[in-house]
Amino acid sequence: MPTILTMSTTEIWQERASKVKPNGNIFIDGKSIPSASGKTLEDFSPVLNRSIANIAAGDSEDVNKAVASAKRAFDSGIWSQMNPRDKKAIMLRWAELLNQHRDELALLETLDVGKPISDSLAVDTRNSARVIQWYAETIDKTYDEIAPAPRNALAMVTREPLGVIGAIVPWNYPMSITSWKLGPALAMGNSIVIKPAENSSLTAIRMAELAIEAGLPEGVFNVVPGLGAEAGQALAKHMDVAKIAFTGSGPTGRKMLQYAAESNMKQVSLELGGKSPQVVLSDCTNLKLAAETIGWAIYYNAGQTCNAGSRIIVEKSVKEELFSHLKEFAKNFKVGDPLNPETMMGPIVSKVQRDRVNSYLELIGQNNEEVVFGGEKATGDDLYIQPTLISNVSNTSRLAQEEIFGPVLVAIEAKDSDEALKLANQTEYGLAASVWTDNVSKAHNFARALRAGTVWINTFDALDVITPFGGFGASGTGRDKSLHALDAYSALKTTWVDLS
Ligand code: NAD
């Protein structure tokens, strides 16, 4: 759970927000430039309810330039063959700069996405700097292998960078997810072109400027903002891009696989959505702690989290007590201006997204579902949807199976722990899951049996760069973070030397 930082007051943040003049340009070859077409997109802030910047609307011409620059840098060896010690020093300096600019980056992130400033400061910006620092540290500590070949041979297995990486990222955690791609891709010596989401491009652009300031050679890290169907598609179909690292929705993820097949069969990694179950078994005695953690797991970032714990599976005997603690939690969950350091939940990112959440709220009652709290739609200019809990939900309904991406928690009753496990796994997704129990055997059996990339026992959202993150099934392929991510940005090469 994030600590509330009170470094500045609401008034100070509002004053800073009113003066902010973000750079929305494309960043290629170490330079900030407008799009080739001159077209821009309005960057709507859900916090200020107005546009805060013109974002360059990159298209295939800009993508071609960015990829050419990245390829030039890669082929020159200026980064891909740099002494590991020097590479590490540059990335560490960059992490330091990200830390020094935390206030500025946090404000941009909050204005773009609507997340509370205290979260942008304590979580998004801090963790992104830590991810860059952590991967910097791997650069001179990762060894290659010597295979157990016969005495008259030397067989070496080395990791080689792939070349130009294209990274396409979503709007819900722009800086964090961008850093999950940048860290391992650059540590392995690749060059990279980032295509941020159209409504949250600002921190990626600023990260690129700071990378140059830290000494990253020009062309190694480029940013092309723009529409998915234009800039994104051009990047994913580019013949000189060796890999697409994608995070976003399932339908767009499918397109990435198609684009790869239609172009150069580039590698594709997909980090997609989820409908993560939070299972509460009847032997869980600390239901208050369970309720508080479950509440954070869904209402954090207004539910706009891929691994949000959006589906409670609860045994009947503890349901009422759990709900009463959740009610109490929601009552104290401070919803409001994200620029107030005490705010815990801000608005939904955009009207389009809010209307999507509304469309799910309209389903309540069609199959005897009941509102425990919340459940009201937001209309007009209002982007705030209150924390919501819906009970009596069937696990096969749309409310229980589809990603709502808002502060909406649905509860499904299970008659015993066997049924709870069955219900938890009855989903096309498999990103994360949690189980609440005092019984060690049950905890381990659930952990084994749950089909999810991350399983939490008596907690949720315990995440760090040290462990991999990604999903089973429709939640995607591949893993971000940890040392395993280095494999995702490199290819193994065997060199066999005849010594006889
Ligand atoms: P999205 O798929 O609409 O967009 C993601 C990115 O893809 C954006 O940059 C967008 O511009 C780009 N894009 C869209 N259409 C494209 C196309 N035809 N060609 C190329 N690029 C295209 O997703 P979103 O709404 O921005 O993000 C929300 C989704 O992301 C949710 O489903 C959420 O669960 C998922 N997500 C997953 C993770 C994870 O790590 N598993 C993390 C965060 C978000």
Boltz pocket constraint, residues with backbone or C-beta under 6 A from the ligand:
constraints:
  - pocket:
      binder: B
      contacts: [[A, 168], [A, 169], [A, 170], [A, 171], [A, 172], [A, 173], [A, 177], [A, 195], [A, 196], [A, 197], [A, 198], [A, 226], [A, 227], [A, 228], [A, 229], [A, 230], [A, 231], [A, 232], [A, 233], [A, 236], [A, 247], [A, 248], [A, 249], [A, 250], [A, 251], [A, 252], [A, 253], [A, 255], [A, 271], [A, 272], [A, 273], [A, 274], [A, 305], [A, 306], [A, 307], [A, 403], [A, 431], [A, 469], [A, 470], [A, 475], [A, 476]]
      max_distance: 6.0
